[in-house]
Amino acid sequence: MHRLAANVHVSIAEHNLVLPFIALEEYAYRGPSFSLNPERDTQQASRAADTLLREAATPDHPRLFSSLAIVVRPYGLNDFDTRQITLCPLLTREWSRSVCDNPGAAVLQALPVNRFRLVDLREAQKHLNCVGEDRPRNPVPSTPRQATIVCRAKVYPVGENDFHTAAVRISGELGALWTVWGHGQFVETAEAMTKREGEAIVALVQHALGPAENFAALDSIMCRSRRPGPADSPRRADCPKG
């Protein structure tokens, strides 16, 4: 558990960030292997994780990336490994502890449901998920804190869909890409989701992932940025009523 809770120091687009290792989708989560040598794939993934943990252990020498996929989820709740709940008190930042054992946490209700990708927007084209080979419908935002739908997203099964790739400029050339859609009992449009989740991503980076954390400021923004129809967890309520 100490390995999963370890802080990883990275730099994207000249912005130094700190994240728990368990939030890094491409390192902490090993998906299924479809190669002819899954054992080799597992060994390579383990070596990559070990290298990252070693090279990004201190803020003095952050590991440089042009993009990173980030997963924010209840890290301590795992039906397949109940021991993972012991991870929660090992996390060093309040935002990650707030989601660790609380599926109804405001941070979870405000951020994208699955993942988002922090990117150097100068290289955003490499990471855009767009239908077809055409150029994006809209350029990535040019103004800090601005979020927009860039193109219709490629999803499976392929066909007409209401899924889109969204982008937000956080600060300087640091931005994020993620998938939005129109859905749900409360009928949030893809445009509304883009604006709301873009605000939440910016808040997470600025108030939680930098050299210092300001959880009070983060929590205030996350409470007002929750998706429509949020329900507080029976474990505890993060946001004031009314």
Contacts in CASP RR format, 6 or more apart in sequence:
PFRMAT RR
TARGET T0000
AUTHOR 0000-0000-0000
METHOD contacts of the structure
MODEL  1
MHRLAANVHVSIAEHNLVLPFIALEEYAYRGPSFSLNPERDTQQASRAAD
TLLREAATPDHPRLFSSLAIVVRPYGLNDFDTRQITLCPLLTREWSRSVC
DNPGAAVLQALPVNRFRLVDLREAQKHLNCVGEDRPRNPVPSTPRQATIV
CRAKVYPVGENDFHTAAVRISGELGALWTVWGHGQFVETAEAMTKREGEA
IVALVQHALGPAENFAALDSIMCRSRRPGPADSPRRADCPKG
1 83 0 8 1.000
1 84 0 8 1.000
1 86 0 8 1.000
1 87 0 8 1.000
1 90 0 8 1.000
2 90 0 8 1.000
3 21 0 8 1.000
3 53 0 8 1.000
4 20 0 8 1.000
4 21 0 8 1.000
4 22 0 8 1.000
4 28 0 8 1.000
4 75 0 8 1.000
4 84 0 8 1.000
4 87 0 8 1.000
5 20 0 8 1.000
5 21 0 8 1.000
5 22 0 8 1.000
5 87 0 8 1.000
5 90 0 8 1.000
5 91 0 8 1.000
5 92 0 8 1.000
6 20 0 8 1.000
6 21 0 8 1.000
6 53 0 8 1.000
6 57 0 8 1.000
7 18 0 8 1.000
7 19 0 8 1.000
7 20 0 8 1.000
7 21 0 8 1.000
7 57 0 8 1.000
7 92 0 8 1.000
8 18 0 8 1.000
8 19 0 8 1.000
8 20 0 8 1.000
8 21 0 8 1.000
8 24 0 8 1.000
8 52 0 8 1.000
8 53 0 8 1.000
8 56 0 8 1.000
8 57 0 8 1.000
8 63 0 8 1.000
9 16 0 8 1.000
9 17 0 8 1.000
9 18 0 8 1.000
9 56 0 8 1.000
9 57 0 8 1.000
9 58 0 8 1.000
9 59 0 8 1.000
9 61 0 8 1.000
9 62 0 8 1.000
9 63 0 8 1.000
10 16 0 8 1.000
10 17 0 8 1.000
10 18 0 8 1.000
10 19 0 8 1.000
10 56 0 8 1.000
10 62 0 8 1.000
10 63 0 8 1.000
10 64 0 8 1.000
10 65 0 8 1.000
10 68 0 8 1.000
11 17 0 8 1.000
11 62 0 8 1.000
11 63 0 8 1.000
11 64 0 8 1.000
11 65 0 8 1.000
12 64 0 8 1.000
12 65 0 8 1.000
12 66 0 8 1.000
12 67 0 8 1.000
12 68 0 8 1.000
12 118 0 8 1.000
12 119 0 8 1.000
12 120 0 8 1.000
12 174 0 8 1.000
13 119 0 8 1.000
13 120 0 8 1.000
13 121 0 8 1.000
13 122 0 8 1.000
13 172 0 8 1.000
13 173 0 8 1.000
13 174 0 8 1.000
13 175 0 8 1.000
14 172 0 8 1.000
14 173 0 8 1.000
14 174 0 8 1.000
15 170 0 8 1.000
15 171 0 8 1.000
15 172 0 8 1.000
15 174 0 8 1.000
15 205 0 8 1.000
15 210 0 8 1.000
16 59 0 8 1.000
16 62 0 8 1.000
16 210 0 8 1.000
16 211 0 8 1.000
17 62 0 8 1.000
17 118 0 8 1.000
17 205 0 8 1.000
17 209 0 8 1.000
17 210 0 8 1.000
18 59 0 8 1.000
18 93 0 8 1.000
18 209 0 8 1.000
18 210 0 8 1.000
18 211 0 8 1.000
19 68 0 8 1.000
19 70 0 8 1.000
19 209 0 8 1.000
20 75 0 8 1.000
20 91 0 8 1.000
20 92 0 8 1.000
20 93 0 8 1.000
20 96 0 8 1.000
21 27 0 8 1.000
21 28 0 8 1.000
21 49 0 8 1.000
21 52 0 8 1.000
21 53 0 8 1.000
22 28 0 8 1.000
22 75 0 8 1.000
22 87 0 8 1.000
23 70 0 8 1.000
23 71 0 8 1.000
23 72 0 8 1.000
23 75 0 8 1.000
23 96 0 8 1.000
24 52 0 8 1.000
24 68 0 8 1.000
24 69 0 8 1.000
24 70 0 8 1.000
24 71 0 8 1.000
25 69 0 8 1.000
25 70 0 8 1.000
25 71 0 8 1.000
25 115 0 8 1.000
26 68 0 8 1.000
26 69 0 8 1.000
27 45 0 8 1.000
27 48 0 8 1.000
27 49 0 8 1.000
27 52 0 8 1.000
28 49 0 8 1.000
28 71 0 8 1.000
29 71 0 8 1.000
30 42 0 8 1.000
30 45 0 8 1.000
33 41 0 8 1.000
33 42 0 8 1.000
35 41 0 8 1.000
52 63 0 8 1.000
55 61 0 8 1.000
55 63 0 8 1.000
56 62 0 8 1.000
56 63 0 8 1.000
59 211 0 8 1.000
66 119 0 8 1.000
66 120 0 8 1.000
66 123 0 8 1.000
66 126 0 8 1.000
67 117 0 8 1.000
67 118 0 8 1.000
67 119 0 8 1.000
67 120 0 8 1.000
67 123 0 8 1.000
67 126 0 8 1.000
67 127 0 8 1.000
68 117 0 8 1.000
68 118 0 8 1.000
69 115 0 8 1.000
69 116 0 8 1.000
69 117 0 8 1.000
70 115 0 8 1.000
70 116 0 8 1.000
70 117 0 8 1.000
70 118 0 8 1.000
71 114 0 8 1.000
71 115 0 8 1.000
72 99 0 8 1.000
72 107 0 8 1.000
72 108 0 8 1.000
72 111 0 8 1.000
72 204 0 8 1.000
73 99 0 8 1.000
73 108 0 8 1.000
74 99 0 8 1.000
74 100 0 8 1.000
74 101 0 8 1.000
74 102 0 8 1.000
74 103 0 8 1.000
74 105 0 8 1.000
74 108 0 8 1.000
75 84 0 8 1.000
75 87 0 8 1.000
75 88 0 8 1.000
75 91 0 8 1.000
75 96 0 8 1.000
75 99 0 8 1.000
75 100 0 8 1.000
76 84 0 8 1.000
76 85 0 8 1.000
76 87 0 8 1.000
76 88 0 8 1.000
76 100 0 8 1.000
76 101 0 8 1.000
77 84 0 8 1.000
77 85 0 8 1.000
77 100 0 8 1.000
77 101 0 8 1.000
77 103 0 8 1.000
78 84 0 8 1.000
78 85 0 8 1.000
85 101 0 8 1.000
87 100 0 8 1.000
88 97 0 8 1.000
88 100 0 8 1.000
88 101 0 8 1.000
89 97 0 8 1.000
91 97 0 8 1.000
91 100 0 8 1.000
93 208 0 8 1.000
93 213 0 8 1.000
93 215 0 8 1.000
94 213 0 8 1.000
94 215 0 8 1.000
95 107 0 8 1.000
95 204 0 8 1.000
95 208 0 8 1.000
95 213 0 8 1.000
95 215 0 8 1.000
95 218 0 8 1.000
98 105 0 8 1.000
98 106 0 8 1.000
98 107 0 8 1.000
98 215 0 8 1.000
98 219 0 8 1.000
98 238 0 8 1.000
99 105 0 8 1.000
99 107 0 8 1.000
99 108 0 8 1.000
101 235 0 8 1.000
102 108 0 8 1.000
102 233 0 8 1.000
102 235 0 8 1.000
102 236 0 8 1.000
102 238 0 8 1.000
103 233 0 8 1.000
104 230 0 8 1.000
104 231 0 8 1.000
104 232 0 8 1.000
104 233 0 8 1.000
104 235 0 8 1.000
104 238 0 8 1.000
105 233 0 8 1.000
105 238 0 8 1.000
106 219 0 8 1.000
106 222 0 8 1.000
106 223 0 8 1.000
106 226 0 8 1.000
106 230 0 8 1.000
106 238 0 8 1.000
106 239 0 8 1.000
107 200 0 8 1.000
107 204 0 8 1.000
107 218 0 8 1.000
107 219 0 8 1.000
107 222 0 8 1.000
107 238 0 8 1.000
109 222 0 8 1.000
109 226 0 8 1.000
109 227 0 8 1.000
109 230 0 8 1.000
110 196 0 8 1.000
110 197 0 8 1.000
110 199 0 8 1.000
110 200 0 8 1.000
110 203 0 8 1.000
110 221 0 8 1.000
110 222 0 8 1.000
110 223 0 8 1.000
110 225 0 8 1.000
110 226 0 8 1.000
110 227 0 8 1.000
111 197 0 8 1.000
111 200 0 8 1.000
111 201 0 8 1.000
111 204 0 8 1.000
111 222 0 8 1.000
112 178 0 8 1.000
112 179 0 8 1.000
112 180 0 8 1.000
112 197 0 8 1.000
112 201 0 8 1.000
114 178 0 8 1.000
114 179 0 8 1.000
115 178 0 8 1.000
116 176 0 8 1.000
116 177 0 8 1.000
116 178 0 8 1.000
116 197 0 8 1.000
116 201 0 8 1.000
117 127 0 8 1.000
117 176 0 8 1.000
117 177 0 8 1.000
117 178 0 8 1.000
118 170 0 8 1.000
118 174 0 8 1.000
118 175 0 8 1.000
118 176 0 8 1.000
118 205 0 8 1.000
119 127 0 8 1.000
119 174 0 8 1.000
119 175 0 8 1.000
119 176 0 8 1.000
119 177 0 8 1.000
120 173 0 8 1.000
120 174 0 8 1.000
120 175 0 8 1.000
121 140 0 8 1.000
121 167 0 8 1.000
121 169 0 8 1.000
121 172 0 8 1.000
121 173 0 8 1.000
121 174 0 8 1.000
121 175 0 8 1.000
122 173 0 8 1.000
124 140 0 8 1.000
124 167 0 8 1.000
124 175 0 8 1.000
124 177 0 8 1.000
127 177 0 8 1.000
128 136 0 8 1.000
128 150 0 8 1.000
128 151 0 8 1.000
128 165 0 8 1.000
128 177 0 8 1.000
129 153 0 8 1.000
129 154 0 8 1.000
129 165 0 8 1.000
129 177 0 8 1.000
129 179 0 8 1.000
130 136 0 8 1.000
130 150 0 8 1.000
130 151 0 8 1.000
130 152 0 8 1.000
130 153 0 8 1.000
130 154 0 8 1.000
130 165 0 8 1.000
131 151 0 8 1.000
131 152 0 8 1.000
131 153 0 8 1.000
131 154 0 8 1.000
132 154 0 8 1.000
134 151 0 8 1.000
136 150 0 8 1.000
136 151 0 8 1.000
136 165 0 8 1.000
137 149 0 8 1.000
137 150 0 8 1.000
137 151 0 8 1.000
137 152 0 8 1.000
138 148 0 8 1.000
138 149 0 8 1.000
138 150 0 8 1.000
138 151 0 8 1.000
139 150 0 8 1.000
140 148 0 8 1.000
140 150 0 8 1.000
140 167 0 8 1.000
140 169 0 8 1.000
140 175 0 8 1.000
141 147 0 8 1.000
141 148 0 8 1.000
141 167 0 8 1.000
141 168 0 8 1.000
141 169 0 8 1.000
142 169 0 8 1.000
143 169 0 8 1.000
144 169 0 8 1.000
144 170 0 8 1.000
144 171 0 8 1.000
144 172 0 8 1.000
145 168 0 8 1.000
145 169 0 8 1.000
145 170 0 8 1.000
145 199 0 8 1.000
145 202 0 8 1.000
146 168 0 8 1.000
146 169 0 8 1.000
147 166 0 8 1.000
147 167 0 8 1.000
147 168 0 8 1.000
147 194 0 8 1.000
147 195 0 8 1.000
147 197 0 8 1.000
147 198 0 8 1.000
147 199 0 8 1.000
148 166 0 8 1.000
148 167 0 8 1.000
148 168 0 8 1.000
148 194 0 8 1.000
149 164 0 8 1.000
149 165 0 8 1.000
149 166 0 8 1.000
149 180 0 8 1.000
149 190 0 8 1.000
149 191 0 8 1.000
149 194 0 8 1.000
150 164 0 8 1.000
150 165 0 8 1.000
150 166 0 8 1.000
150 167 0 8 1.000
150 177 0 8 1.000
151 164 0 8 1.000
151 165 0 8 1.000
152 161 0 8 1.000
152 163 0 8 1.000
152 164 0 8 1.000
152 165 0 8 1.000
153 161 0 8 1.000
153 163 0 8 1.000
153 164 0 8 1.000
153 165 0 8 1.000
153 179 0 8 1.000
155 161 0 8 1.000
155 163 0 8 1.000
155 179 0 8 1.000
161 181 0 8 1.000
162 181 0 8 1.000
162 182 0 8 1.000
162 183 0 8 1.000
162 190 0 8 1.000
163 179 0 8 1.000
163 180 0 8 1.000
163 181 0 8 1.000
163 190 0 8 1.000
164 179 0 8 1.000
164 180 0 8 1.000
164 181 0 8 1.000
164 190 0 8 1.000
164 194 0 8 1.000
165 177 0 8 1.000
165 178 0 8 1.000
165 179 0 8 1.000
165 180 0 8 1.000
166 177 0 8 1.000
166 178 0 8 1.000
166 179 0 8 1.000
166 180 0 8 1.000
166 190 0 8 1.000
166 193 0 8 1.000
166 194 0 8 1.000
166 197 0 8 1.000
166 198 0 8 1.000
167 175 0 8 1.000
167 176 0 8 1.000
167 177 0 8 1.000
168 175 0 8 1.000
168 176 0 8 1.000
168 198 0 8 1.000
168 201 0 8 1.000
168 202 0 8 1.000
169 175 0 8 1.000
170 176 0 8 1.000
170 201 0 8 1.000
170 202 0 8 1.000
170 205 0 8 1.000
170 206 0 8 1.000
171 205 0 8 1.000
171 206 0 8 1.000
174 205 0 8 1.000
176 198 0 8 1.000
176 201 0 8 1.000
176 205 0 8 1.000
178 197 0 8 1.000
178 201 0 8 1.000
180 190 0 8 1.000
180 193 0 8 1.000
180 194 0 8 1.000
180 197 0 8 1.000
181 190 0 8 1.000
181 193 0 8 1.000
182 188 0 8 1.000
182 189 0 8 1.000
182 190 0 8 1.000
182 193 0 8 1.000
185 229 0 8 1.000
186 227 0 8 1.000
186 228 0 8 1.000
186 229 0 8 1.000
187 228 0 8 1.000
188 196 0 8 1.000
188 227 0 8 1.000
188 228 0 8 1.000
193 227 0 8 1.000
196 225 0 8 1.000
196 227 0 8 1.000
197 225 0 8 1.000
199 221 0 8 1.000
199 225 0 8 1.000
200 221 0 8 1.000
200 222 0 8 1.000
200 225 0 8 1.000
203 217 0 8 1.000
203 218 0 8 1.000
203 221 0 8 1.000
203 222 0 8 1.000
203 225 0 8 1.000
204 218 0 8 1.000
207 213 0 8 1.000
207 214 0 8 1.000
207 215 0 8 1.000
207 217 0 8 1.000
207 218 0 8 1.000
207 221 0 8 1.000
208 214 0 8 1.000
208 215 0 8 1.000
208 218 0 8 1.000
219 238 0 8 1.000
219 239 0 8 1.000
222 238 0 8 1.000
223 238 0 8 1.000
223 239 0 8 1.000
223 240 0 8 1.000
226 239 0 8 1.000
230 239 0 8 1.000
232 238 0 8 1.000
232 239 0 8 1.000
END
